């Protein structure tokens, strides 16, 4: 037990020491901020997804399960498209362009749900969001790996990325139901999407002069 506790203390000290170095990098900090907001937005609409289908469109339990599986297909497509294409298009380009498209998709869903109320159109937009968001997230893993300071282990930056994302997911889930009670399903979706777009804008400004592809990045020293 003592050796286990000592190991945990050692890991904590290592994380704290490296985190202090990581958080001096504006590039990583702004990407972590975007990842925090993106995972929060996804969790916010996931939390109320089944309620929206059941209450607003009369879906039963089986139909909600099928609709959820369709969203999973969008996530799978985004994951598959990211391999090979992200490096060819440029990591920063993919994160910026597809991040904007993903957020715009959620905003469009929020507006059209109030104006049209078509479940088919809504599901189509949400599948598109899942595809784009997953593509961004997978590409972000490569971006963070390349942007990691040379004196920090990649595993540290990845663990911090996952931790920040988990906090975003927790807060997005916590905010989803109160916002749903105020303005229905579109309100938490729209608010978290706009917040994510603002965070993406901060990331874009910070990385304006950063090379786009991993090959270009490896040939230069990234600014802090």
C-alpha positions in Angstrom: 0.0 0.0 0.0 2.8 2.4 0.9 4.6 1.7 -2.4 1.3 2.3 -4.3 0.7 5.6 -2.5 4.3 6.6 -3.3 3.8 5.9 -6.9 0.6 8.0 -7.0 2.5 10.9 -5.4 5.3 10.5 -8.0 2.8 10.6 -10.9 1.0 13.7 -9.4 4.4 15.5 -9.1 5.3 14.6 -12.6 1.9 15.8 -13.9 2.1 19.1 -12.0 5.6 19.8 -13.1 4.9 19.1 -16.8 1.5 20.9 -16.7 3.2 24.1 -15.6 5.4 23.9 -18.8 2.5 22.9 -21.0 0.3 25.8 -19.9 2.9 28.3 -20.9 2.2 27.3 -24.5 -0.5 29.6 -25.8 -1.1 27.2 -28.7 -1.9 24.3 -26.4 -3.9 26.4 -24.0 -6.1 27.8 -26.7 -6.6 24.4 -28.2 -7.5 22.9 -24.8 -10.0 25.7 -24.4 -11.6 24.8 -27.8 -11.6 21.1 -26.9 -13.2 22.0 -23.5 -16.0 23.9 -25.3 -16.5 21.3 -28.1 -16.9 18.3 -25.7 -19.2 20.5 -23.6 -21.4 21.3 -26.6 -21.6 17.6 -27.6 -22.5 16.5 -24.1 -25.2 19.3 -23.8 -27.1 18.0 -26.8 -26.5 14.4 -26.0 -28.0 14.8 -22.6 -31.4 16.0 -24.0 -31.3 14.1 -27.2 -33.7 11.3 -26.2 -36.0 13.7 -24.4 -36.2 15.8 -27.5 -37.2 12.9 -29.7 -39.7 11.5 -27.2 -41.4 14.7 -26.1 -41.2 16.8 -29.3 -41.6 14.1 -31.9 -43.2 11.1 -30.2 -40.4 8.6 -30.6 -40.6 5.5 -28.5 -37.7 3.8 -26.8 -36.7 1.7 -29.8 -36.9 4.6 -32.2 -34.7 6.7 -29.9 -32.1 3.8 -29.9 -32.1 3.7 -33.7 -31.7 7.4 -34.0 -28.8 7.3 -31.5 -27.1 4.6 -33.6 -27.4 6.8 -36.6 -25.5 9.5 -34.8 -22.8 6.9 -34.1 -22.5 6.3 -37.8 -21.7 10.0 -38.3 -19.0 9.7 -35.6 -17.5 6.7 -37.3 -17.4 8.4 -40.7 -15.6 11.4 -39.2 -13.1 9.1 -37.6 -12.4 7.3 -40.9 -12.1 10.5 -42.9 -9.6 11.9 -40.5 -7.0 9.3 -41.3 -4.8 10.5 -44.2 -7.0 13.4 -45.2 -6.2 15.5 -42.1 -2.5 15.6 -42.7 -3.1 16.3 -46.4 -5.4 19.1 -45.7 -3.4 20.4 -42.8 -4.2 19.9 -39.1 -4.9 23.6 -38.4 -7.0 24.0 -41.5 -9.2 21.0 -40.5 -9.7 22.2 -37.0 -10.5 25.7 -38.0 -12.7 25.1 -41.0 -14.5 22.0 -39.8 -14.8 23.4 -36.3 -16.7 26.4 -37.7 -18.9 24.2 -39.8 -19.7 21.9 -36.8 -20.7 24.9 -34.7 -22.7 26.4 -37.6 -24.5 23.1 -38.0 -25.7 23.2 -34.3 -26.8 26.8 -34.7 -28.7 26.0 -37.9 -30.3 23.1 -36.1 -31.4 25.3 -33.2 -32.9 27.9 -35.6 -34.6 25.4 -37.9 -36.0 23.3 -35.0 -37.9 26.4 -33.9 -39.0 27.4 -37.4 -39.6 24.1 -39.1 -39.6 21.4 -36.5 -38.6 18.6 -38.9 -37.1 15.6 -37.1 -35.5 14.3 -40.4 -33.8 17.6 -41.0 -32.8 17.8 -37.4 -31.2 14.4 -37.4 -29.4 15.1 -40.6 -27.8 18.2 -39.1 -26.8 16.3 -36.0 -25.2 13.5 -37.9 -23.3 16.1 -39.9 -22.2 17.7 -36.7 -21.0 14.4 -35.3 -19.0 13.8 -38.4 -17.3 17.2 -38.4 -16.8 17.2 -34.6 -15.2 13.8 -34.6 -13.0 14.7 -37.5 -11.8 17.8 -35.6 -11.3 15.8 -32.4 -9.2 13.1 -34.0 -7.1 15.7 -35.9 -6.6 17.6 -32.7 -4.8 14.6 -31.2 -2.2 14.8 -33.9 -2.0 18.6 -33.6 -1.4 18.4 -29.8 1.2 15.7 -30.3 3.1 17.9 -32.7 2.7 21.1 -30.7 4.0 19.5 -27.5 7.1 21.3 -26.2 10.2 19.3 -26.7 10.9 19.0 -23.0 7.5 17.5 -22.2 6.4 13.9 -22.8 3.5 13.6 -25.3 1.6 11.4 -22.9 1.4 14.4 -20.5 -0.2 16.7 -23.0 -2.6 14.0 -24.1 -3.7 13.3 -20.5 -4.3 17.0 -20.0 -6.3 17.1 -23.2 -8.5 14.3 -22.0 -8.9 15.8 -18.6 -9.9 19.2 -19.9 -12.3 17.5 -22.3 -13.8 15.5 -19.4 -14.4 18.7 -17.4 -16.1 20.3 -20.5 -18.3 17.2 -20.8 -19.3 17.4 -17.2 -20.2 21.1 -17.3 -22.0 20.7 -20.6 -24.1 17.9 -19.1 -24.8 19.9 -15.9 -26.0 22.9 -17.9 -28.1 21.0 -20.4 -31.2 20.3 -18.4 -31.6 23.8 -16.8 -31.3 25.4 -20.2 -33.7 22.8 -21.7 -36.3 23.8 -19.1 -36.0 27.4 -20.1 -35.9 27.2 -23.9 -36.3 23.6 -25.0 -33.7 21.5 -26.9 -32.5 24.3 -29.2 -31.4 26.6 -26.4 -28.5 24.6 -24.8 -27.4 23.5 -28.2 -27.2 27.1 -29.5 -25.5 28.5 -26.4 -22.8 25.8 -26.3 -22.3 26.0 -30.1 -21.7 29.8 -30.0 -19.4 29.4 -27.0 -17.4 26.8 -28.9 -17.1 29.1 -31.9 -15.7 31.9 -29.7 -13.1 29.5 -28.3 -12.3 28.4 -31.8 -11.8 32.0 -32.8 -9.3 32.5 -30.0 -7.4 29.4 -31.2 -7.4 30.6 -34.8 -6.0 34.0 -33.8 -3.3 32.4 -31.7 -2.2 29.9 -34.4 -2.5 32.4 -37.3 1.2 32.0 -38.2 1.6 28.3 -37.2 2.2 26.0 -40.2 -0.8 23.9 -41.3 0.5 20.4 -41.7 2.5 18.2 -39.4 5.3 18.0 -42.0 5.6 21.8 -42.0 5.4 22.0 -38.3 8.2 19.4 -37.8 10.5 21.6 -39.9 10.1 24.7 -37.7 10.1 25.6 -34.0 6.6 26.3 -32.8 6.2 29.6 -31.0 4.9 29.5 -27.4 
